[in-house]
Amino acid sequence: MAERIVMVGAGYFAQFQLEGWRDAGVAVDALCDTDIARAESLAERFGIPRCYSDAQTLFDAVEPTLADVVLPPASQAGVVRAALERGIATICQKPFGTDLRQAEAMTALAEAQRVPLVVHENFRFTPWFRECRRLIDSGHFGRLHGISFRLRPGDGQGPRAYLDRQPYFQAMPQLLVRETAVHFIDTFRYLMGEVVAVSARLRRLNPAIAGEDAGLILFEFDDARTGLFDGNRLNDHVAANPRRTMGEMWLEGERGVLRLDGDARLWWKPHHGAEAEHAYARGGSGAFGGACTALQAHVLAHLRGGARLENGARDYLANLRVQAAVYHSHASGRRVPMAAFDPHNP
């Protein structure tokens, strides 16, 4: 049976998910936004035949098999609930929910309804992180012992920071970790395994925004492995497009170091050897090397044939618990072991 896909939300990031559906070879049947003019403008651009201003009306009129919810956290729960109660498989944009309790409630509803709910966490689907995972699985590193990522997108300076693209960033009381570093919490888990403990120091560099925009986070994994996230949104890095990779990475094992540069090239330096470029398919022109296309094609493969699903809502809650531990570590000035951490009563 052919999918009937609808999208709810026509804001900034919707265009990239529409590109993902187009590049995955499937059509979007209808688009919904409370600003109907905005929905109609985006629909015309992508050849979408129908627009609605109310999600429940959309669901009842189209009877979709998959809803792609591209809304900010404050607007998600009602729409996700309406989709799940109708038995509609749902993809929800991140940040997932206004807080952990709301994310848990949406997850519980999906499980009670036995309807797939996936979080649109796309960084692990970038070609460079998929290649890293392939190399890890092949034994390329020997014993893997560390990862570090230096985030420098360069889009957060001055009084107009974020206003031209995602203006709500300025008012978010939690910004760097909740909006951006959570991508790397998920990616680090994808590459290194589950987080055992975290230590964090967060800062606000730009006085024009409400939340933190810089921070250092130390992750501990099993087998004495570590991860370091060093991020600020003010400075940039060497790249034709600083938002392609958002920064630079070093993945280290006993046999050498794999380095990701700002143009999505991977460089392998064997122990005591010379660094050379590691050739791989770096992806197309879509956002983050086609990560939206890859994630959405992955969801389709699950719905069509039962392929194992990544970033299902239940698994994604682990990212939100680590996120809560990061904020608690900063607030308390302490290392936070995950086994003893209750995010509802820190």
Sequence and secondary structure as in RCSB ss.txt:
>XXXX:A:sequence
MAERIVMVGAGYFAQFQLEGWRDAGVAVDALCDTDIARAESLAERFGIPRCYSDAQTLFDAVEPTLADVVLPPAS
QAGVVRAALERGIATICQKPFGTDLRQAEAMTALAEAQRVPLVVHENFRFTPWFRECRRLIDSGHFGRLHGISFR
LRPGDGQGPRAYLDRQPYFQAMPQLLVRETAVHFIDTFRYLMGEVVAVSARLRRLNPAIAGEDAGLILFEFDDAR
TGLFDGNRLNDHVAANPRRTMGEMWLEGERGVLRLDGDARLWWKPHHGAEAEHAYARGGSGAFGGACTALQAHVL
AHLRGGARLENGARDYLANLRVQAAVYHSHASGRRVPMAAFDPHNP
>XXXX:A:secstr
    EEEE  STTHHHHHHHHHHTT  EEEEE SSHHHHHHHHHHHT  EEES HHHHHHHH  SEEEE   HHH
HHHHHHHHHHTT EEEEESS SSSHHHHHHHHHHHHHHT  EEEE  GGGSHHHHHHHHHHHTTTTSSEEEEEEE
E      STTTTTTT GGGGG SS IIIIIIHHHHHHHHHHH  EEEEEEEEE   TTSSS  EEEEEEEESTT 
EEEEEEESS   SSSSTTTTSEEEEEEETTEEEEE TTS EEEEETTS  EEE      SSGGGTHHHHHHHHHH
HHHHH    SSBHHHHHHHHHHHHHHHHHHHHTS EEGGG  TT  
